[in-house]
Amino acid sequence: MTLTLLSQPAPLSSASSAIPHADSALRLSLHPVPNRRALVDGAWWPYSRNAAAELPGLIAAVDRLLDRVTLRIGVHGDTWQGLPRRIPARGRQIRISWSRHTDPRLITLSFDTGEAVVLLIIPSGTAAGAAKATLKLTGQDTADLTPDDIITLATLPSRPAAPPTLRTVTAGSSAD
């Protein structure tokens, strides 16, 4: 399954389209209408943990998809390698702030409008099936779901397991 861009850039407002955005080259899923009850507005599956290599593409894609200007990114300091203080982007410098007290699975992009989006980071080594399921799920309304809930739901098998079969126990044998 290949994810593709599903809709044109939309503003972050309650009046914008509710069609999720997905960018296959960047492996990004973003719900264009943030639900302030939701903990995440989408997910991102970077190719590596190298911040200097991965963040410029994320910034460009989010700015384009949401028609916003990213001014700051907040991350967990131990999640990334080569974490710079600033990232250049379209004639400006994006400040990177980090902490060890935030959820390492989340990244926050703050915009010039004062709004922000929070993305669930799918580890780069994640199996394609689970990563794509997570991207798909976070493109939908995730209100009332924690990052743990999303990860659990995305990694469940697509069909339920077969019910256990009964074994016949004969005299002189055990059920174990």
N, C-alpha and C positions, 0 to 999 in steps of 0.2 A: 504494500500500500504506500503510495507516494502522496505526501501532503502538498497541497498547492494553495496559492493565494486565492481565497474564496470571495473576497469583496474588495472594493476600493477603500482608500483611507477614509476613516470616519472620525469625527470629533469625539472627545470623551465627554459625553453629556447624556442625560437620560433620553434626549430626543434622537440620539443617533441610532443607527441600525443595530439590531441585535444579532447580526450574522457574524459568527466568529471569523477571525483572521487566522490563516495558517501560512507560513512561509517555509517551504520545504528545503530550500538551500540553507537557510539559517536554522531550521528545525525549531521553529517558534510557533506557538499557538497563543493567541491573545484575544480575550473577549473585549469587544469595543465599548461595551457599556459596563463600567465597573459597578459592581454591587457592593456597597460599602459594608454589607454584612459578610461578604466573602473575604476570606483571608488571602486568596490569590486571584489575580486577574488573568492568569495564563501560565504557560510553562515554557522553558527554554532548555534545549538539549545541546549544549556546546560540544565541540569536537575534542576539546582538551581543557585542562585547568589553567592554561596560560592566559592570564587576564589581558595582557597587552595584545595578544593575538585575537582573542575572542570578543572583547567588549566593543571595539569599534564597529563591527558588523551588527551587533545587537543594537547599539545606539542608533545607527543609520536606519535599520529596519523598523524599530519602534517609532522613531521620529516620522518616518514615511507612512507607516500604517495608521498612526493616530493623528497625523498632521500636528505634531507638537514639537517643541524644542527641549530636549533633555538637558538639564543643567547639572544634575548630581546623581551619582549612583551610590547606593549603600549596600555593602556586602559583609559577610563574615570574613575576618582576616585570614583564617586558617583554610578556607575553601580554595583559595587561588594561589598560583605560583606567579612570581613576577608581577606583583600587584603595584602598579604605578600610582602616584598621587593624582595625576591628571591624564586624561586621554584626549587627544585632538579629535575634533569633529566639526566639519563644515565651518571653518573659520572661528572656532571657539575652543575653549578648553573645558572638558567635563571633569568636575571634581569627583574623585573617588574617595568615599569615606568608608572606613571599616571599623569593625568592633568584634570582640570575641564574645559579646553578650547577646548577639542576635542569632536567629535560627540560621545555621549554615546552609540550609536547603533553599533559602529565599534570597532574592535580589530585588532591590527597590530602585526604580527610576523616577526621579522627581523632575517635574517640568517647569517651564517658565510661567505657567498659569497657576502654579501652586498645587496642582494635582499631582498624584503619583500613581504608579502601577507597581504591583508586587507580583513577581514571577517565581514559580517553583522551579528550581534548578534540577534538572534530571542529570545525574552523574554521567560523564562522558563515556564510561565503560558499560553503561546499561544496555542490556539486550534490546535489539531493535523492536521486538514485539511489545515489550513492556513500556519502552520509551514512547512509541507511537500511540499506545493506548492512553498513556498519561497526557500526551499532547492533545489527543482528541477530547478526553474528559475535561481538561482545564479550559478548553475552548467553549465549554458549556457553562451554565450557571453553577457555580460551586458554593453557593451560600450554605452555611452550616456545615461545611466540610473542612476539616483540618488538613494540613499537608499529609499527616499519617493516613487519614481517611482516603485521600486521593490516591496515594501510593498503593494502599491496600486494594482499593476498587480497581485500579488500573492493572494490577498484577493478578487478579482473579482469572481463572480460566473462563473462556467465553461461553462454555456450556457446563452445566453442573456435572460433578463426578457421577459415575454409575452407582446405583445403590448397592450396598454390600449384598453378597449372595449368601444364602444359608448353606452351611455345610452339614452333611449327614454324619451323625455320630453313631457308630455301631458299638455293640458290646465289646469291651476290651480295648477300645481306642479312646483317646481323649480329644477334646475340642481344641486344645492348644497346639 
